[in-house]
Amino acid sequence: MSKPAFPFTASASAAPAPTWNYEITYVSPDNTYVNIGIPRTNFERLRVPVAALIFLEESRTPPKPAKPAYNLVAIEEHLASAQHASNEETFGQIAILKKYLRGKRIPDEVLEELDAVCEASEQRWQSAVSKILNLLDP
């Protein structure tokens, strides 16, 4: 019988496998699988089913992706309501001011300037609403 080139020792019992605490690095859009990795290393397991995970902390599901969907009709209605309320308030206040100024015999140019403020306010609202709706419309 020949001797081995290197002396070695063997044990009947193997060393226990290390337990790793993985961190979730990615969640799929439908929350069915995740990518997990060992912190401070480059080791990462891809597409691990969520059902196969054992959470060390409280049991929870991965966070849901943010919902970018919005109701464009509802936004349009709210904008129209805000535009109407703002214009009504502006027009009402300017009408009161014009009535007061007429009693003080202020020149008509001043009253025309106040009318121009009303028109500019209405045009600005229309411009803003159309731009907002164009930005939100996919």
Secondary structure, DSSP 8 states (H G I E B T S, - for coil): ----SS-----SS---------EEEEE-TTSSEEEEE-TTSS-EEEEEEGGG---SSS-------------HHHHHHHHHHHHHHHHHHHHHHHHHHHHHHHHTT--HHHHHHHHHHHHHHHHHHHHHHHHHHHHH--
